Amino acid sequence: NDLYGLHELSKAEMTAPRLIMLANVALTGEHMRTHSGEKPFKCEQCSYVASNQHEVTRHARQVHNGPKPLTCPHCDYKTADRSNFKKHVELHVNPRQLLCPVCDYAASKKCNLQYHIKSRHSGCTNITMDVSKVKLRTKKGEVGAADAD
């Protein structure tokens, strides 16, 4: 599988432009997995899967490893990741969030929840894609049925 003749190159032929081109080809393949839905990289501690190893490493660091100094003032959620923390607190503050039936993800638009379920939980066959039956977080902890939009 030597599409670009890399194994046949001499040291002198390993120029910076050629190496940059080969790196771009490798990254393109990695990027294409995000569109194909292929997720060959798995977390060793849970069922999380991803299209690249970087995402699995990030997941393990945020979910399984290390101290979690950021604590939600509304519930017992803790994390070390400021971006995830802001998103989580927004679930309590911003009304009408569509909740994922599998994880803690919530979306304000049905199309975003559908994309999340398809991309993050593609291996789960028992998930409903009928988001009209998905629960909404309306106020601090209150949950109600979603309106059909």
MDAnalysis code that builds the backbone (N, CA, C; Angstrom):
import MDAnalysis as mda
import numpy as np

u = mda.Universe.empty(447, n_residues=149, atom_resindex=np.repeat(np.arange(149), 3), trajectory=True)
u.add_TopologyAttr("name", ["N", "CA", "C"] * 149)
u.add_TopologyAttr("resid", np.arange(1, 150))
u.add_TopologyAttr("resname", ["ASN", "ASP", "LEU", "TYR", "GLY", "LEU", "HIS", "GLU", "LEU", "SER", "LYS", "ALA", "GLU", "MET", "THR", "ALA", "PRO", "ARG", "LEU", "ILE", "MET", "LEU", "ALA", "ASN", "VAL", "ALA", "LEU", "THR", "GLY", "GLU", "HIS", "MET", "ARG", "THR", "HIS", "SER", "GLY", "GLU", "LYS", "PRO", "PHE", "LYS", "CYS", "GLU", "GLN", "CYS", "SER", "TYR", "VAL", "ALA", "SER", "ASN", "GLN", "HIS", "GLU", "VAL", "THR", "ARG", "HIS", "ALA", "ARG", "GLN", "VAL", "HIS", "ASN", "GLY", "PRO", "LYS", "PRO", "LEU", "THR", "CYS", "PRO", "HIS", "CYS", "ASP", "TYR", "LYS", "THR", "ALA", "ASP", "ARG", "SER", "ASN", "PHE", "LYS", "LYS", "HIS", "VAL", "GLU", "LEU", "HIS", "VAL", "ASN", "PRO", "ARG", "GLN", "LEU", "LEU", "CYS", "PRO", "VAL", "CYS", "ASP", "TYR", "ALA", "ALA", "SER", "LYS", "LYS", "CYS", "ASN", "LEU", "GLN", "TYR", "HIS", "ILE", "LYS", "SER", "ARG", "HIS", "SER", "GLY", "CYS", "THR", "ASN", "ILE", "THR", "MET", "ASP", "VAL", "SER", "LYS", "VAL", "LYS", "LEU", "ARG", "THR", "LYS", "LYS", "GLY", "GLU", "VAL", "GLY", "ALA", "ALA", "ASP", "ALA", "ASP"])
u.atoms.positions = np.array([
    [0.844, -1.178, 0.000],
    [0.000, 0.000, 0.000],
    [0.890, 1.243, 0.000],
    [1.630, 1.434, -1.045],
    [2.580, 2.532, -1.156],
    [2.143, 3.451, -2.281],
    [1.003, 4.094, -2.105],
    [0.368, 4.893, -3.142],
    [1.275, 5.977, -3.705],
    [2.075, 6.587, -2.862],
    [2.910, 7.697, -3.310],
    [4.385, 7.326, -3.442],
    [4.721, 6.042, -3.401],
    [6.095, 5.609, -3.579],
    [7.005, 6.014, -2.440],
    [6.460, 6.181, -1.254],
    [7.244, 6.623, -0.109],
    [8.372, 5.652, 0.208],
    [8.103, 4.352, 0.151],
    [9.106, 3.362, 0.521],
    [10.229, 3.267, -0.497],
    [10.026, 3.788, -1.677],
    [11.050, 3.736, -2.713],
    [11.890, 5.008, -2.755],
    [11.594, 5.983, -1.919],
    [12.321, 7.253, -1.933],
    [13.659, 7.127, -1.209],
    [14.673, 7.772, -1.764],
    [15.958, 7.857, -1.071],
    [15.867, 8.992, -0.056],
    [16.867, 9.078, 0.819],
    [16.876, 10.147, 1.809],
    [16.883, 11.516, 1.137],
    [17.594, 11.624, 0.028],
    [17.678, 12.898, -0.692],
    [16.333, 13.305, -1.279],
    [15.511, 12.313, -1.609],
    [14.202, 12.609, -2.203],
    [13.147, 12.976, -1.158],
    [13.480, 12.785, 0.121],
    [12.544, 13.117, 1.194],
    [12.589, 14.615, 1.459],
    [12.080, 15.380, 0.540],
    [12.094, 16.837, 0.653],
    [10.935, 17.316, 1.512],
    [11.071, 18.516, 2.045],
    [10.010, 19.090, 2.883],
    [8.676, 19.175, 2.148],
    [8.639, 19.658, 0.891],
    [7.341, 19.709, 0.206],
    [6.696, 18.331, 0.051],
    [7.516, 17.318, -0.221],
    [6.962, 15.966, -0.377],
    [6.442, 15.455, 0.964],
    [7.170, 15.693, 2.036],
    [6.718, 15.249, 3.357],
    [5.450, 15.983, 3.777],
    [5.361, 17.261, 3.459],
    [4.143, 18.027, 3.762],
    [2.964, 17.457, 2.989],
    [3.185, 17.124, 1.718],
    [2.117, 16.546, 0.902],
    [1.666, 15.209, 1.487],
    [2.616, 14.380, 1.927],
    [2.267, 13.085, 2.505],
    [1.513, 13.257, 3.823],
    [1.909, 14.230, 4.621],
    [1.196, 14.503, 5.871],
    [-0.228, 14.946, 5.579],
    [-0.404, 15.780, 4.562],
    [-1.747, 16.226, 4.181],
    [-2.604, 15.061, 3.718],
    [-2.006, 14.111, 2.993],
    [-2.742, 12.925, 2.550],
    [-3.200, 12.123, 3.763],
    [-2.314, 11.946, 4.740],
    [-2.670, 11.202, 5.950],
    [-3.787, 11.908, 6.705],
    [-3.699, 13.231, 6.842],
    [-4.739, 13.986, 7.539],
    [-6.058, 13.953, 6.780],
    [-5.987, 13.940, 5.451],
    [-7.208, 13.859, 4.648],
    [-7.923, 12.544, 4.924],
    [-7.159, 11.450, 5.001],
    [-7.757, 10.154, 5.324],
    [-8.420, 10.171, 6.684],
    [-7.749, 10.799, 7.653],
    [-8.313, 10.920, 8.995],
    [-9.592, 11.745, 8.957],
    [-9.566, 12.842, 8.212],
    [-10.736, 13.709, 8.101],
    [-11.897, 12.991, 7.415],
    [-11.611, 12.194, 6.409],
    [-12.675, 11.510, 5.669],
    [-13.438, 10.538, 6.564],
    [-12.769, 10.004, 7.609],
    [-13.469, 9.107, 8.536],
    [-14.578, 9.842, 9.278],
    [-14.439, 11.158, 9.449],
    [-15.502, 11.901, 10.122],
    [-16.764, 11.923, 9.271],
    [-16.613, 11.842, 7.951],
    [-17.771, 11.828, 7.055],
    [-18.314, 10.420, 6.852],
    [-17.440, 9.430, 6.848],
    [-17.870, 8.054, 6.585],
    [-18.515, 7.421, 7.812],
    [-18.226, 7.977, 8.982],
    [-18.767, 7.395, 10.206],
    [-17.890, 6.290, 10.765],
    [-16.786, 5.971, 10.091],
    [-15.878, 4.927, 10.566],
    [-15.215, 5.399, 11.853],
    [-15.265, 4.570, 12.894],
    [-14.681, 4.919, 14.189],
    [-13.857, 3.745, 14.708],
    [-12.643, 3.593, 14.182],
    [-11.833, 2.436, 14.557],
    [-11.076, 2.590, 15.876],
    [-11.094, 3.762, 16.482],
    [-10.331, 3.997, 17.708],
    [-11.260, 3.915, 18.915],
    [-10.875, 3.084, 19.914],
    [-11.752, 2.799, 21.048],
    [-11.086, 3.159, 22.364],
    [-11.891, 3.634, 23.290],
    [-11.427, 3.895, 24.648],
    [-11.251, 2.554, 25.352],
    [-10.162, 2.407, 26.111],
    [-9.901, 1.157, 26.824],
    [-10.729, 1.029, 28.103],
    [-11.367, 2.121, 28.530],
    [-12.082, 2.103, 29.800],
    [-13.602, 2.122, 29.670],
    [-14.109, 2.408, 28.471],
    [-15.560, 2.434, 28.276],
    [-15.874, 2.170, 26.809],
    [-17.095, 2.377, 26.402],
    [-17.521, 2.051, 25.035],
    [-17.343, 3.199, 24.048],
    [-16.692, 4.283, 24.441],
    [-16.489, 5.434, 23.555],
    [-15.641, 5.033, 22.350],
    [-16.062, 5.468, 21.155],
    [-15.303, 5.242, 19.926],
    [-15.168, 6.563, 19.185],
    [-14.102, 6.680, 18.364],
    [-13.851, 7.924, 17.639],
    [-13.184, 7.629, 16.309],
    [-13.161, 8.645, 15.461],
    [-12.561, 8.495, 14.133],
    [-11.051, 8.694, 14.158],
    [-10.500, 9.187, 15.286],
    [-9.043, 9.336, 15.388],
    [-8.605, 9.167, 16.841],
    [-7.329, 8.858, 17.014],
    [-6.787, 8.587, 18.343],
    [-6.789, 9.833, 19.222],
    [-6.604, 11.000, 18.619],
    [-6.596, 12.242, 19.398],
    [-7.906, 12.414, 20.172],
    [-9.025, 12.112, 19.536],
    [-10.325, 12.251, 20.207],
    [-10.453, 11.272, 21.375],
    [-9.934, 10.054, 21.210],
    [-9.981, 9.073, 22.304],
    [-9.108, 9.543, 23.467],
    [-7.930, 10.077, 23.153],
    [-7.035, 10.590, 24.189],
    [-7.682, 11.754, 24.931],
    [-8.306, 12.677, 24.195],
    [-9.007, 13.809, 24.804],
    [-10.144, 13.309, 25.694],
    [-10.911, 12.348, 25.191],
    [-12.019, 11.761, 25.952],
    [-11.506, 11.162, 27.266],
    [-10.453, 10.353, 27.190],
    [-9.920, 9.694, 28.389],
    [-9.445, 10.724, 29.408],
    [-8.779, 11.773, 28.939],
    [-8.291, 12.820, 29.835],
    [-9.462, 13.528, 30.524],
    [-10.508, 13.816, 29.770],
    [-11.634, 14.575, 30.321],
    [-12.567, 13.729, 31.175],
    [-12.753, 12.472, 30.796],
    [-13.757, 11.646, 31.465],
    [-13.162, 10.747, 32.547],
    [-12.008, 10.139, 32.272],
    [-11.490, 9.105, 33.164],
    [-10.301, 9.533, 34.028],
    [-9.521, 10.508, 33.590],
    [-8.248, 10.795, 34.251],
    [-8.225, 12.149, 34.948],
    [-7.402, 12.241, 35.953],
    [-7.043, 13.512, 36.550],
    [-8.109, 14.190, 37.387],
    [-7.684, 15.266, 38.061],
    [-8.612, 16.029, 38.901],
    [-9.619, 16.802, 38.050],
    [-10.764, 17.051, 38.622],
    [-11.831, 17.784, 37.936],
    [-12.202, 18.988, 38.806],
    [-11.460, 20.087, 38.649],
    [-11.651, 21.228, 39.551],
    [-12.899, 22.067, 39.294],
    [-13.523, 21.943, 38.127],
    [-14.706, 22.745, 37.818],
    [-15.956, 21.967, 38.217],
    [-16.736, 22.528, 39.132],
    [-17.930, 21.863, 39.652],
    [-19.157, 22.691, 39.317],
    [-20.163, 22.040, 38.771],
    [-21.409, 22.712, 38.416],
    [-22.121, 23.182, 39.687],
    [-22.587, 24.436, 39.719],
    [-23.313, 24.921, 40.891],
    [-24.742, 24.380, 40.983],
    [-25.210, 23.705, 39.920],
    [-26.590, 23.223, 39.874],
    [-26.726, 21.724, 40.123],
    [-25.624, 20.970, 39.964],
    [-25.683, 19.513, 40.143],
    [-24.290, 19.009, 40.514],
    [-24.083, 17.698, 40.499],
    [-22.793, 17.142, 40.922],
    [-21.806, 16.920, 39.772],
    [-22.056, 17.503, 38.603],
    [-21.156, 17.376, 37.452],
    [-19.820, 18.047, 37.743],
    [-18.716, 17.354, 37.402],
    [-17.368, 17.899, 37.567],
    [-16.567, 17.608, 36.312],
    [-15.668, 18.528, 35.964],
    [-14.815, 18.343, 34.793],
    [-13.557, 19.192, 34.934],
    [-12.562, 18.869, 34.121],
    [-11.352, 19.681, 34.042],
    [-11.377, 20.555, 32.792],
    [-12.326, 20.315, 31.923],
    [-12.379, 21.008, 30.635],
    [-13.321, 22.210, 30.706],
    [-12.766, 23.416, 30.530],
    [-13.560, 24.644, 30.649],
    [-14.666, 24.724, 29.596],
    [-14.379, 24.278, 28.379],
    [-15.378, 24.320, 27.310],
    [-16.561, 23.409, 27.636],
    [-16.273, 22.189, 28.061],
    [-17.352, 21.269, 28.443],
    [-18.125, 21.799, 29.648],
    [-17.412, 22.434, 30.574],
    [-18.065, 22.994, 31.754],
    [-19.070, 24.071, 31.360],
    [-18.655, 24.982, 30.480],
    [-19.560, 26.046, 30.024],
    [-20.785, 25.460, 29.330],
    [-20.559, 24.458, 28.481],
    [-21.681, 23.817, 27.783],
    [-22.622, 23.159, 28.779],
    [-22.057, 22.501, 29.795],
    [-22.890, 21.823, 30.785],
    [-23.729, 22.822, 31.579],
    [-23.108, 23.875, 32.086],
    [-23.847, 24.876, 32.872],
    [-24.944, 25.501, 32.022],
    [-24.681, 25.682, 30.743],
    [-25.684, 26.238, 29.821],
    [-26.939, 25.361, 29.777],
    [-26.776, 24.063, 29.988],
    [-27.938, 23.160, 30.014],
    [-28.911, 23.541, 31.130],
    [-28.366, 24.009, 32.238],
    [-29.214, 24.418, 33.361],
    [-29.805, 25.810, 33.145],
    [-29.033, 26.697, 32.530],
    [-29.407, 28.106, 32.404],
    [-30.327, 28.353, 31.217],
    [-29.994, 27.774, 30.075],
    [-30.754, 28.002, 28.844],
    [-31.920, 27.021, 28.768],
    [-33.144, 27.500, 28.728],
    [-34.296, 26.593, 28.686],
    [-34.427, 25.854, 27.357],
    [-35.222, 24.793, 27.377],
    [-35.617, 24.027, 26.199],
    [-34.444, 23.354, 25.498],
    [-33.754, 22.505, 26.224],
    [-32.657, 21.732, 25.653],
    [-33.139, 20.313, 25.366],
    [-32.845, 19.828, 24.174],
    [-33.161, 18.449, 23.806],
    [-32.067, 17.545, 24.361],
    [-32.442, 16.549, 25.146],
    [-31.476, 15.683, 25.809],
    [-31.222, 14.409, 25.016],
    [-29.954, 14.037, 24.897],
    [-29.596, 12.759, 24.290],
    [-30.031, 11.651, 25.244],
    [-30.664, 10.590, 24.729],
    [-31.107, 9.506, 25.604],
    [-29.970, 8.601, 26.077],
    [-28.751, 8.805, 25.567],
    [-27.630, 7.927, 25.902],
    [-26.604, 8.595, 26.817],
    [-26.317, 9.878, 26.574],
    [-25.272, 10.557, 27.341],
    [-25.771, 11.918, 27.824],
    [-24.877, 12.729, 28.344],
    [-25.234, 14.021, 28.931],
    [-25.350, 15.142, 27.899],
    [-25.224, 14.822, 26.621],
    [-25.301, 15.834, 25.568],
    [-26.714, 16.412, 25.484],
    [-26.799, 17.701, 25.233],
    [-28.086, 18.353, 25.001],
    [-27.923, 19.351, 23.870],
    [-28.972, 19.516, 23.088],
    [-28.946, 20.428, 21.944],
    [-30.160, 21.335, 21.998],
    [-30.030, 22.495, 21.388],
    [-31.172, 23.402, 21.327],
    [-31.958, 23.210, 20.037],
    [-31.397, 22.474, 19.080],
    [-32.078, 22.211, 17.807],
    [-32.167, 20.712, 17.568],
    [-33.289, 20.274, 17.026],
    [-33.492, 18.855, 16.749],
    [-32.444, 18.307, 15.791],
    [-32.087, 19.098, 14.771],
    [-31.113, 18.618, 13.786],
    [-29.755, 18.371, 14.440],
    [-29.390, 19.186, 15.438],
    [-28.119, 18.978, 16.131],
    [-28.142, 17.706, 16.968],
    [-29.270, 17.422, 17.612],
    [-29.382, 16.185, 18.381],
    [-29.343, 14.976, 17.458],
    [-30.037, 15.054, 16.331],
    [-30.015, 13.945, 15.376],
    [-28.598, 13.689, 14.884],
    [-27.855, 14.760, 14.567],
    [-26.474, 14.599, 14.110],
    [-25.620, 13.978, 15.216],
    [-25.801, 14.443, 16.457],
    [-25.049, 13.904, 17.590],
    [-25.294, 12.408, 17.736],
    [-26.555, 12.000, 17.725],
    [-26.887, 10.584, 17.887],
    [-26.281, 9.760, 16.760],
    [-26.398, 10.244, 15.537],
    [-25.857, 9.517, 14.384],
    [-24.337, 9.410, 14.446],
    [-23.660, 10.491, 14.858],
    [-22.195, 10.492, 14.835],
    [-21.565, 9.888, 16.087],
    [-22.173, 10.041, 17.239],
    [-21.569, 9.562, 18.487],
    [-22.100, 8.216, 18.973],
    [-23.299, 7.849, 18.554],
    [-23.910, 6.620, 19.058],
    [-24.376, 5.726, 17.914],
    [-23.628, 5.718, 16.818],
    [-24.050, 4.962, 15.631],
    [-24.131, 3.465, 15.902],
    [-23.363, 2.959, 16.858],
    [-23.386, 1.536, 17.165],
    [-24.572, 1.119, 18.013],
    [-25.265, 2.073, 18.597],
    [-26.420, 1.764, 19.445],
    [-27.664, 1.666, 18.571],
    [-28.298, 0.520, 18.586],
    [-29.459, 0.312, 17.715],
    [-30.780, 0.628, 18.403],
    [-30.776, 0.765, 19.723],
    [-32.034, 0.973, 20.448],
    [-32.330, 2.440, 20.740],
    [-31.670, 3.362, 20.040],
    [-31.899, 4.790, 20.260],
    [-32.998, 5.275, 19.330],
    [-33.942, 6.002, 19.894],
    [-35.001, 6.557, 19.059],
    [-34.488, 7.781, 18.314],
    [-34.775, 7.856, 17.031],
    [-34.430, 9.037, 16.249],
    [-35.634, 9.966, 16.155],
    [-36.750, 9.581, 16.778],
    [-37.935, 10.430, 16.795],
    [-37.741, 11.456, 17.906],
    [-37.172, 12.601, 17.550],
    [-36.840, 13.584, 18.574],
    [-38.067, 14.258, 19.172],
    [-39.243, 14.023, 18.623],
    [-40.444, 14.578, 19.247],
    [-40.712, 13.894, 20.586],
    [-40.117, 12.712, 20.799],
    [-40.284, 11.995, 22.060],
    [-39.109, 12.223, 23.009],
    [-38.132, 13.008, 22.577],
    [-36.974, 13.299, 23.405],
    [-37.367, 14.301, 24.483],
    [-36.773, 14.179, 25.648],
    [-37.108, 15.068, 26.758],
    [-36.390, 16.400, 26.625],
    [-37.029, 17.421, 27.163],
    [-36.463, 18.766, 27.185],
    [-36.132, 19.156, 28.615],
    [-35.018, 19.831, 28.796],
    [-34.699, 20.414, 30.088],
    [-35.195, 21.855, 30.022],
    [-36.177, 22.202, 30.827],
    [-36.783, 23.529, 30.727],
    [-36.246, 24.502, 31.771],
    [-36.110, 24.088, 33.010],
    [-35.545, 24.910, 34.076],
    [-34.662, 24.000, 34.906],
    [-34.088, 24.520, 35.956],
    [-33.217, 23.731, 36.823],
    [-33.768, 22.331, 37.073],
    [-33.310, 21.362, 36.322],
    [-33.674, 19.984, 36.562],
    [-35.042, 19.556, 36.092],
    [-35.943, 20.492, 35.735],
    [-37.270, 20.103, 35.270],
    [-37.160, 19.486, 33.888],
    [-37.909, 18.436, 33.656],
    [-37.877, 17.775, 32.354],
    [-39.301, 17.607, 31.873],
    [-39.529, 17.938, 30.594],
    [-40.851, 17.796, 30.003],
    [-40.749, 17.206, 28.619],
    [-41.873, 16.909, 28.008],
    [-41.868, 16.340, 26.655],
    [-41.557, 17.418, 25.634],
    [-40.914, 17.018, 24.560],
    [-40.569, 17.965, 23.490],
    [-41.801, 18.312, 22.681],
    [-41.847, 19.557, 22.215],
    [-42.914, 19.973, 21.310],
    [-42.547, 19.561, 19.902],
    [-43.520, 19.203, 19.105],
    [-43.266, 18.910, 17.692],
    [-43.149, 20.229, 16.958],
    [-41.975, 20.498, 16.374],
    [-41.762, 21.748, 15.642],
    [-42.030, 21.551, 14.180],
])
